[in-house]
Amino acid sequence: MNEVTTKESLGIIYGMEDKPPLWQSAVTAAQHLMSMAISIGAPPLLICYHLQMPPEITIYLVNMSFFISGIGTF
C-alpha cells in the first residue's frame, strides 16, 4: 500500500550531503542577502516616510536596524 518515496518522486534536486555548483550557490546566496536587506531596511523607511521624519533620523533608524540585526545574528 505505502509507496516508497524517493528524491525523484519528491522533486528534490539535491540531498543533504550534496553540493551544488558554485554559480548556483552564489546566485542563491545573493538572493538571500537581498531579501534580508529588504526585510530589514523597509520597516524603518516606511515608518519614517509616513511619520514625515527628517532624512537624518531616517538614516539613523535604518542604520540601527542593520546594526541590531547584525548583533542578533551574531
CYANA upper distance limits for C-alpha pairs under 8 A (distance plus 0.5 A):
  5 THR  CA      9 SER  CA      6.65
  5 THR  CA     10 LEU  CA      7.45
  6 THR  CA     10 LEU  CA      6.90
  7 LYS  CA     11 GLY  CA      6.69
  7 LYS  CA     12 ILE  CA      5.68
  7 LYS  CA     13 ILE  CA      7.78
  7 LYS  CA     15 GLY  CA      8.18
  8 GLU  CA     12 ILE  CA      6.68
  8 GLU  CA     13 ILE  CA      8.14
 14 TYR  CA     18 ASP  CA      6.09
 14 TYR  CA     19 LYS  CA      7.92
 14 TYR  CA     20 PRO  CA      7.79
 20 PRO  CA     24 GLN  CA      7.01
 20 PRO  CA     25 SER  CA      6.88
 21 PRO  CA     25 SER  CA      6.82
 22 LEU  CA     26 ALA  CA      6.57
 23 TRP  CA     27 VAL  CA      6.72
 24 GLN  CA     28 THR  CA      6.67
 25 SER  CA     29 ALA  CA      6.54
 26 ALA  CA     30 ALA  CA      6.64
 27 VAL  CA     31 GLN  CA      6.71
 28 THR  CA     32 HIS  CA      6.71
 29 ALA  CA     33 LEU  CA      6.72
 30 ALA  CA     34 MET  CA      6.66
 31 GLN  CA     35 SER  CA      6.72
 32 HIS  CA     36 MET  CA      6.70
 33 LEU  CA     37 ALA  CA      6.65
 34 MET  CA     38 ILE  CA      6.71
 35 SER  CA     39 SER  CA      6.62
 36 MET  CA     40 ILE  CA      6.59
 37 ALA  CA     41 GLY  CA      6.38
 38 ILE  CA     42 ALA  CA      6.13
 39 SER  CA     43 PRO  CA      7.79
 40 ILE  CA     65 SER  CA      6.92
 40 ILE  CA     66 PHE  CA      7.04
 40 ILE  CA     69 SER  CA      8.07
 41 GLY  CA     45 LEU  CA      7.02
 41 GLY  CA     62 VAL  CA      6.28
 41 GLY  CA     65 SER  CA      7.38
 41 GLY  CA     66 PHE  CA      7.75
 42 ALA  CA     46 LEU  CA      6.56
 43 PRO  CA     47 ILE  CA      6.59
 44 PRO  CA     48 CYS  CA      6.44
 44 PRO  CA     58 THR  CA      7.55
 44 PRO  CA     61 LEU  CA      6.61
 44 PRO  CA     62 VAL  CA      6.25
 44 PRO  CA     65 SER  CA      8.02
 45 LEU  CA     49 TYR  CA      6.51
 45 LEU  CA     58 THR  CA      7.07
 45 LEU  CA     62 VAL  CA      7.42
 46 LEU  CA     50 HIS  CA      6.70
 47 ILE  CA     51 LEU  CA      6.62
 48 CYS  CA     52 GLN  CA      6.31
 48 CYS  CA     53 MET  CA      5.70
 48 CYS  CA     54 PRO  CA      8.46
 48 CYS  CA     57 ILE  CA      8.45
 48 CYS  CA     58 THR  CA      6.30
 49 TYR  CA     53 MET  CA      7.04
 53 MET  CA     57 ILE  CA      7.01
 53 MET  CA     58 THR  CA      7.11
 54 PRO  CA     58 THR  CA      6.95
 55 PRO  CA     59 ILE  CA      6.53
 56 GLU  CA     60 TYR  CA      6.70
 57 ILE  CA     61 LEU  CA      6.61
 58 THR  CA     62 VAL  CA      6.71
 59 ILE  CA     63 ASN  CA      6.62
 60 TYR  CA     64 MET  CA      6.61
 61 LEU  CA     65 SER  CA      6.59
 62 VAL  CA     66 PHE  CA      6.99
 63 ASN  CA     67 PHE  CA      6.62
 64 MET  CA     68 ILE  CA      6.43
 65 SER  CA     69 SER  CA      6.54
 66 PHE  CA     70 GLY  CA      6.63
 67 PHE  CA     71 ILE  CA      6.86
 68 ILE  CA     72 GLY  CA      6.57
 69 SER  CA     73 THR  CA      6.56
 70 GLY  CA     74 PHE  CA      6.62
